[in-house]
Amino acid sequence: MSSFYRPPCNACLNCDVRRKAVCSALKDDEVSELERTMSFVKLEANQMLLEEGEPRRRVYSLTSGMLRLSLALPDGRRQITGFLMPGDFLGLADDDTYAQTAEAVIPSGLCSFSVRDMDHLTDRFSHLKDRLHLMTRAALRQARETQMILGRLAPSEKVASFLLIMSSRAAEHGMPESPVHLPMTRTDIADYLGLTIETVSRTFTKLKTQGLIRLPDPHSVEIADKGRLSAVAGIMIH
């Protein structure tokens, strides 16, 4: 089960994602208001945080690790809809229930807030509400990117688009664009792209053979030729 506990004093001020997460909207002397309402959650790899259809009672800010978001399909399969990185916010765009299941890809940590407490804070600090609106817009953009990837026909287009988008997102979160760190499994990637795991593996090998990427280890991809990879994807990611 997930582990909830109260954070130590000044945990927010010393947080690694302080300047990237929702709390970046608050001044240092305002963060204590946020911290008083917060609990911390630790998840092991593959542990579920929340399930699609559960009542929405809490919202979360990811501070470490990675989460995968998924939907249950009518035939019992899952469709992974996205991956959250440190600094991302979870639960803001949902209504009365959570629209997706969230699980840890690797050991992860999150700040947790009740919906009521977060609503009170956004009423009190308008700049916090503005920051959440920006993060909602970013989440919608990521959803559009997922739709764009799924609309691609060829596996090479899907995988190339995925790598470029993950590289771009890493840069937005203050991480290197290359090598792209992919802590998720090939099965996760397949369930995100709507492909089989065998097709994903063959496509990675094909892109490597073409000199577009290098594969130093199973969870890292070096982008060797971004221009040509963008051409394969049929998009331009900045």
C-alpha positions, 0 to 999 in steps of 0.5 A: 500500500502507499505510504502517507506521512507528514513532511518535515518542516521546510520540506517545500523550500528544500524540494528538488522541484520547488521551481518547476511544480505548482508551488513555484507560484508561491513566494517562500513566505507563502509556501508554509501555507501550502505545506500545512495542508500537505501530506507526502506519499511514497509509492513502490514501482508498479504501485497504484496511486488511484484508480479510474472511477474513484471519487476525486478527493485529493490532488497530487504533485509529483516530486520524484519518479514517474507515473503512468496514466491509463484507461481500461478498455472495454475488452480488458486491455489498457491504453496508457494515455501519458507519463508524468514527470517530477513537477507535474500535477495530477487530478486537476482536470478531473471532475467528481471522479478520477478519469484515469488510473495512475501507477508508479513506473519506478519508486516515486514520491508525491505531495498530496492535498485534499481538493478542499484545501487546494480550493481554499489555497487557490481562492486565497492566492490568485497566482497559485490559481494562475499557475494551476491554469497554466499546468492544465493547459500543458496537460491538454497539450500533452493529451493532444500530442498523444492523439497525434501519435496515435494518429500516425500510421507507421510504427516508425512514425509513432516511435520517433514522435514518442522519443521527440516528445519525451525529449522535449518534455525532459527539457521543459522539466530541466533535464537533458534532451538527450539521452532520453531517459525512459524508465518505463518498460517496452510493454508500457511504450507499446500500450501507449503507442497502440503497438505490440511489444515486438513491433516497438522493439523492432522499430527501436532497432530499425531507428538505431540501424538507420543511425537516428538513435543510439541505445546505450542501455535498455532505459536510455535513448540517445538522439543521434540525428534530431533532424532526420528523426523529426522527418521520420515523425513528420513533425518538428519538436523544438 
